[in-house]
Amino acid sequence: MLSHMCVFFAELGFGSGSLSGKVIYRCPHNNQLKGLLQWLRQSPFYIKRRQSDYEVILLNSPHPLDVACLSESTCVGMECAVLIEDEYSTIKKGGRMETWMKDSRAFLAKGETWEKRHIHASSGRKNSPFEDDYLFLLTEDPEAIIVMPWNECSWITETYIDKEKRKNFMSNFWIEEQYECLWVLASGSFFDQTKLNIVDEIDTCVPTTAGIDFNGEVVGHVMLLVHQAGNTLFIFDEIIFQSIFEIAEWIKDHPEIQVEAEGTQEGRGGGYNAGYASTLQEMNVNAGYEAWNDPDTKQYRVGLLQRSIVYVNASCRWFIKNFKEATFDPMGDKRGSPKMMKTTDQHGVDACLHAIGNGGSLDNIGETNWYADQQFEQFADGIKYR
């Protein structure tokens, strides 16, 4: 269908002035480009392809098609009336390809909006540039969104889908993304999303622990305020601090809340965050520290979070984002056990992991089961749902 669109807009001479009929197609991988060329060759308007400069010559078209894989050399210096992008859900956010993708969209800068078209087609993968475009269009022009699950594609049979479901029974997300047009994470959601409850207010219990994830100036230091009751986790607030001095003052003002921060008792935070823990300790505040030197310690807390029913205030944006986007690490750990894929922006989840293992509630989970058994209904009454 994208090959038809390439030819259609080129033959129509869509656009204005020198850009009329100028169509550019980009994709992240070579096989998609091969697939496009395979279909273009079957068009009655196809004449030939110039291998050296990515051009496809069409009958009666004012411009050749510019078709290429996305790269540093194909993302700048061009203008067009129509930009067609194929399968950008496979591009990792924050990588070089996303930069090239953003640079190439300047191809559409010239002219009025009604003289241009931007067409983006892909499978539905969450936390991808394609999802960003989808969410933007959902608010701007939802009628411009076309959804085509497998049963609307005449070339895909039900027998084939049933066979694929049986083959992939351990990874249903593959079928959901590729054939059912559902938004899923690339390797499956690490946390059960049905356990996440986003609420406006929790007023029948109070935070007892806090966890701190140190970061640079752009993000700030992320603190989560938490109360654990058995297998139920209440997250009240997400506070962003710009300095260690602010954190020290907050801890002194809240002696009733146990705080754990990233780092070691000797003050070594490790890596990029080295020094933050040391500075906080110089402030002489009552806080614990954990540097995850023992991987089992972090895995234990991740497992506790994975099994918890979570009630979180809607203002806790980092935690909610991280909980929704966390995926399984395809490699697992060295013993083959399930493991959460580590990314550089898991500030909310990391702060939560410091909070839930902090000296009280979860490490002594047997002592807190009475909350879940006897007082959960009281807690639930105080939750105001969003």
C-alpha positions as CSV (number, residue, x, y, z in Angstrom):
1,M,0.0,0.0,0.0
2,L,2.9,2.4,0.7
3,S,4.2,1.6,-2.8
4,H,0.8,2.6,-4.3
5,M,0.9,5.9,-2.3
6,C,4.5,6.6,-3.6
7,V,3.3,6.2,-7.1
8,F,0.0,8.0,-6.6
9,F,1.3,11.2,-5.2
10,A,4.2,11.3,-7.7
11,E,1.9,10.8,-10.8
12,L,-0.6,13.2,-9.4
13,G,2.0,15.9,-9.0
14,F,0.8,16.5,-5.5
15,G,2.2,19.6,-3.9
16,S,3.0,23.1,-5.0
17,G,5.7,24.8,-7.2
18,S,9.0,23.0,-7.6
19,L,8.0,20.4,-5.0
20,S,4.9,19.1,-6.8
21,G,5.1,15.4,-7.2
22,K,8.3,15.2,-5.0
23,V,8.0,12.0,-2.9
24,I,10.5,10.7,-0.4
25,Y,10.4,7.3,1.3
26,R,12.5,6.3,4.3
27,C,12.7,3.1,6.3
28,P,15.1,1.9,9.0
29,H,16.1,-1.5,7.5
30,N,17.2,-2.7,4.2
31,N,14.6,-5.5,3.8
32,Q,11.8,-2.9,3.9
33,L,13.4,-1.1,1.1
34,K,13.7,-4.3,-0.9
35,G,10.0,-5.0,-0.3
36,L,9.1,-1.5,-1.5
37,L,11.2,-1.9,-4.7
38,Q,9.6,-5.3,-5.3
39,W,6.2,-3.8,-5.4
40,L,7.2,-0.7,-7.3
41,R,8.6,-2.8,-10.2
42,Q,5.1,-4.2,-10.6
43,S,3.6,-0.8,-11.2
44,P,2.7,0.1,-14.8
45,F,4.3,3.5,-14.2
46,Y,7.7,2.0,-13.2
47,I,10.6,2.6,-15.6
48,K,13.8,2.0,-13.8
49,R,15.8,2.6,-10.7
50,R,19.1,4.5,-10.5
51,Q,21.2,2.5,-8.1
52,S,23.7,5.2,-7.4
53,D,21.4,7.9,-6.1
54,Y,18.3,6.1,-4.6
55,E,16.0,7.3,-7.4
56,V,13.1,5.5,-9.0
57,I,12.0,6.8,-12.4
58,L,8.3,6.8,-13.1
59,L,6.4,7.4,-16.3
60,N,5.0,11.0,-16.5
61,S,6.1,11.9,-13.0
62,P,7.7,15.4,-12.6
63,H,10.2,14.0,-10.1
64,P,11.8,10.6,-9.5
65,L,11.0,8.9,-6.2
66,D,13.7,9.2,-3.6
67,V,13.7,5.9,-1.8
68,A,16.4,4.9,0.8
69,C,17.1,3.5,4.2
70,L,17.4,6.1,7.0
71,S,21.1,7.0,7.6
72,E,23.3,10.0,8.4
73,S,23.6,10.7,4.7
74,T,20.0,10.4,3.7
75,C,18.4,12.5,6.5
76,V,19.5,16.0,5.4
77,G,19.6,18.3,2.4
78,M,16.3,17.4,0.7
79,E,12.8,18.9,0.4
80,C,9.5,17.2,-0.6
81,A,5.8,17.4,-0.8
82,V,5.2,13.9,0.6
83,L,7.3,12.1,3.2
84,I,6.5,8.4,3.7
85,E,8.0,6.5,6.7
86,D,7.9,2.8,7.1
87,E,8.2,0.7,10.3
88,Y,9.7,3.3,12.6
89,S,8.3,1.4,15.6
90,T,11.6,-0.6,15.4
91,I,13.7,2.5,16.1
92,K,14.9,2.8,19.6
93,K,14.2,6.1,21.3
94,G,17.3,8.1,22.2
95,G,19.5,6.4,19.5
96,R,21.1,7.7,16.3
97,M,18.2,6.6,14.1
98,E,15.7,8.6,16.1
99,T,18.0,11.7,15.5
100,W,18.1,10.9,11.8
101,M,14.4,10.5,11.7
102,K,13.8,13.9,13.3
103,D,16.4,15.5,11.0
104,S,14.6,14.1,7.9
105,R,11.3,15.6,8.9
106,A,12.7,18.9,7.9
107,F,12.1,17.7,4.3
108,L,8.6,19.0,4.9
109,A,9.4,22.4,6.2
110,K,8.9,24.3,3.0
111,G,5.4,25.4,2.0
112,E,1.9,25.4,3.5
113,T,0.6,22.4,5.4
114,W,-2.1,21.7,2.9
115,E,0.5,21.3,0.2
116,K,2.2,18.5,2.1
117,R,1.6,15.0,3.4
118,H,3.3,13.0,6.1
119,I,2.4,9.3,6.1
120,H,3.7,7.0,8.8
121,A,2.9,3.3,8.8
122,S,4.1,0.6,11.2
123,S,3.0,-2.0,13.7
124,G,2.0,-0.7,17.2
125,R,5.0,-0.9,19.5
126,K,4.9,1.2,22.7
127,N,7.7,3.5,23.7
128,S,8.7,4.1,20.1
129,P,8.8,7.1,17.7
130,F,5.8,5.7,16.0
131,E,3.7,5.7,19.2
132,D,4.8,9.3,19.7
133,D,3.3,10.2,16.3
134,Y,0.2,8.2,17.0
135,L,-0.5,10.0,20.3
136,F,0.1,13.4,18.7
137,L,-2.3,12.6,15.8
138,L,-4.8,11.2,18.3
139,T,-5.2,14.8,19.7
140,E,-4.7,16.7,16.4
141,D,-6.7,14.7,13.8
142,P,-7.9,11.2,14.9
143,E,-9.7,10.7,11.6
144,A,-6.3,10.5,9.9
145,I,-5.5,7.3,11.8
146,I,-6.1,4.1,9.9
147,V,-6.0,0.7,11.8
148,M,-5.8,-2.5,9.8
149,P,-5.7,-5.8,11.8
150,W,-5.0,-9.0,10.0
151,N,-8.7,-9.8,9.3
152,E,-8.9,-6.7,7.1
153,C,-5.9,-8.0,5.0
154,S,-7.1,-10.4,2.4
155,W,-3.6,-12.0,2.0
156,I,-3.5,-13.2,5.6
157,T,-5.6,-16.3,6.5
158,E,-7.2,-17.3,9.8
159,T,-5.4,-20.6,9.6
160,Y,-2.0,-18.9,9.5
161,I,-2.9,-16.7,12.5
162,D,-4.1,-19.7,14.5
163,K,-0.8,-21.5,13.8
164,E,1.2,-18.4,14.8
165,K,-0.7,-18.2,18.1
166,R,0.1,-21.8,18.9
167,K,3.7,-21.2,18.1
168,N,3.9,-18.1,20.2
169,F,1.8,-19.1,23.1
170,M,4.5,-17.9,25.5
171,S,4.7,-14.5,23.9
172,N,1.2,-13.3,22.9
173,F,2.5,-9.8,22.5
174,W,4.1,-10.8,19.1
175,I,0.6,-11.6,17.7
176,E,-1.0,-8.6,19.3
177,E,1.6,-6.2,17.8
178,Q,2.1,-7.6,14.4
179,Y,-1.4,-8.9,13.5
180,E,-4.0,-7.5,15.9
181,C,-2.9,-3.8,15.8
182,L,-2.6,-3.5,19.6
183,W,0.0,-1.3,21.4
184,V,2.5,-3.6,23.2
185,L,6.0,-3.5,24.5
186,A,8.7,-5.1,22.3
187,S,9.5,-8.0,24.6
188,G,6.4,-8.1,26.8
189,S,5.5,-6.0,29.8
190,F,7.6,-6.8,32.8
191,F,4.9,-5.6,35.3
192,D,1.3,-6.8,35.2
193,Q,-0.5,-3.6,34.1
194,T,-3.8,-4.8,35.7
195,K,-2.1,-4.3,39.1
196,L,-1.5,-0.6,38.4
197,N,-4.1,1.7,39.8
198,I,-3.7,5.5,39.2
199,V,-5.6,7.5,41.7
200,D,-6.2,11.1,42.7
201,E,-5.9,10.7,46.4
202,I,-5.0,8.3,49.2
203,D,-6.0,9.6,52.7
204,T,-6.4,6.7,55.1
205,C,-2.7,5.8,55.5
206,V,0.5,7.8,55.4
207,P,3.9,7.3,53.8
208,T,6.4,5.4,56.1
209,T,9.4,5.0,53.7
210,A,11.1,7.0,51.0
211,G,13.5,6.1,48.2
212,I,15.9,8.4,46.4
213,D,17.4,7.9,42.9
214,F,20.2,10.4,42.2
215,N,20.4,12.0,38.8
216,G,22.0,15.0,37.1
217,E,20.6,18.5,36.9
218,V,18.3,17.9,33.9
219,V,16.2,15.2,35.6
220,G,16.9,16.1,39.2
221,H,17.0,13.7,42.2
222,V,13.8,11.7,42.3
223,M,12.2,10.7,45.7
224,L,9.2,8.5,46.1
225,L,7.0,8.4,49.3
226,V,5.6,5.0,49.9
227,H,3.6,2.8,52.3
228,Q,3.7,-1.0,52.0
229,A,0.8,-3.1,53.4
230,G,1.4,-6.8,52.7
231,N,1.3,-7.2,48.9
232,T,-0.3,-3.7,48.4
233,L,1.9,-0.7,47.7
234,F,0.7,2.9,48.1
235,I,2.8,5.6,46.4
236,F,1.8,9.1,47.6
237,D,4.1,11.5,45.9
238,E,7.1,12.0,43.6
239,I,9.4,14.8,44.7
240,I,12.1,16.2,42.4
241,F,15.0,17.8,44.2
242,Q,17.6,20.0,42.5
243,S,20.3,19.8,45.2
244,I,21.5,17.5,47.9
245,F,21.0,20.3,50.4
246,E,17.3,20.3,49.7
247,I,17.2,16.5,50.3
248,A,19.0,16.9,53.6
249,E,16.5,19.5,54.8
250,W,13.6,17.4,53.8
251,I,14.9,14.4,55.7
252,K,15.5,16.5,58.8
253,D,11.9,17.8,58.6
254,H,10.4,14.3,58.3
255,P,12.1,12.1,60.9
256,E,9.1,9.7,60.9
257,I,9.9,8.5,57.4
258,Q,12.7,6.1,56.8
259,V,14.8,7.1,53.8
260,E,17.1,5.0,51.6
261,A,19.3,6.6,48.9
262,E,21.4,5.2,46.1
263,G,25.0,4.7,47.2
264,T,27.0,3.0,50.0
265,Q,27.6,3.7,53.6
266,E,31.1,4.8,52.6
267,G,29.5,7.4,50.4
268,R,30.4,5.9,47.0
269,G,27.4,6.3,44.7
270,G,29.1,4.7,41.7
271,G,29.2,5.7,38.1
272,Y,27.7,9.0,36.9
273,N,26.2,9.6,40.3
274,A,29.4,9.2,42.3
275,G,29.6,11.8,45.1
276,Y,25.9,12.4,45.7
277,A,25.7,9.8,48.5
278,S,29.0,11.1,50.0
279,T,27.6,14.7,50.0
280,L,24.4,13.6,51.6
281,Q,26.3,11.8,54.3
282,E,28.3,14.9,55.1
283,M,24.9,16.6,55.9
284,N,24.6,14.2,58.9
285,V,21.1,13.1,58.1
286,N,19.4,9.8,59.1
287,A,19.3,7.8,55.9
288,G,20.3,4.3,54.7
289,Y,22.2,3.6,51.4
290,E,22.1,0.8,48.9
291,A,24.4,0.5,45.9
292,W,23.1,-2.9,44.6
293,N,26.5,-4.5,45.0
294,D,24.7,-7.8,45.5
295,P,22.5,-8.3,42.4
296,D,20.2,-10.7,44.4
297,T,19.2,-7.7,46.6
298,K,17.9,-5.8,43.7
299,Q,16.2,-8.8,42.1
300,Y,14.5,-9.5,45.4
301,R,13.0,-6.0,45.5
302,V,12.1,-6.1,41.8
303,G,10.2,-9.3,42.5
304,L,8.4,-7.7,45.4
305,L,7.3,-4.8,43.2
306,Q,6.3,-7.2,40.4
307,R,3.9,-9.0,42.7
308,S,2.5,-6.0,44.4
309,I,-0.9,-4.3,43.8
310,V,0.0,-0.7,43.2
311,Y,-2.0,2.4,44.0
312,V,-0.1,5.5,42.8
313,N,-1.0,9.2,42.8
314,A,-1.4,10.5,39.2
315,S,1.3,13.1,39.8
316,C,4.0,10.4,40.0
317,R,4.9,10.7,36.4
318,W,8.3,8.9,36.4
319,F,7.0,5.9,38.3
320,I,3.9,5.5,36.1
321,K,6.0,5.9,32.9
322,N,8.6,3.3,34.1
323,F,6.0,0.8,35.3
324,K,4.2,1.0,32.0
325,E,7.3,0.8,29.8
326,A,9.4,-1.8,31.7
327,T,10.1,-4.9,29.6
328,F,11.7,-8.3,30.1
329,D,15.4,-8.5,29.4
330,P,15.6,-11.2,26.6
331,M,18.9,-12.4,28.0
332,G,17.5,-12.9,31.5
333,D,20.1,-13.2,34.3
334,K,23.0,-15.6,34.4
335,R,20.8,-18.3,35.9
336,G,18.2,-17.9,33.2
337,S,15.7,-16.3,35.6
338,P,13.4,-13.4,34.3
339,K,15.0,-10.0,34.6
340,M,13.8,-6.5,34.0
341,M,15.5,-4.7,31.0
342,K,17.7,-1.9,32.4
343,T,17.3,1.5,30.8
344,T,18.8,4.8,31.6
345,D,15.5,6.5,32.6
346,Q,14.0,4.2,35.2
347,H,14.2,6.9,37.9
348,G,10.7,6.3,39.3
349,V,11.1,2.5,39.6
350,D,14.6,2.8,41.0
351,A,13.4,5.3,43.7
352,C,10.6,2.9,44.5
353,L,13.0,-0.1,44.8
354,H,15.0,1.9,47.4
355,A,11.8,2.7,49.3
356,I,10.3,-0.8,49.5
357,G,13.4,-2.4,50.8
358,N,14.1,0.3,53.3
359,G,14.4,-1.2,56.8
360,G,10.8,-1.9,57.5
361,S,7.8,-2.9,55.7
362,L,8.8,-5.2,52.9
363,D,11.9,-6.9,54.3
364,N,9.7,-7.9,57.3
365,I,6.8,-8.7,55.2
366,G,5.5,-11.3,57.6
367,E,5.0,-8.6,60.2
368,T,2.9,-6.5,57.9
369,N,0.5,-9.1,56.5
370,W,-2.1,-8.0,59.1
371,Y,-2.5,-4.8,57.0
372,A,-3.6,-6.7,54.0
373,D,-5.8,-9.1,56.0
374,Q,-7.5,-6.8,58.4
375,Q,-7.3,-3.2,57.1
376,F,-7.2,-3.3,53.3
377,E,-10.9,-2.5,53.1
378,Q,-10.3,0.6,55.2
379,F,-7.4,1.6,53.0
380,A,-9.5,1.1,49.8
381,D,-12.2,3.3,51.2
382,G,-9.7,6.2,51.3
383,I,-8.7,5.9,47.6
384,K,-10.2,8.4,45.2
385,Y,-9.9,7.0,41.7
386,R,-8.9,9.0,38.7
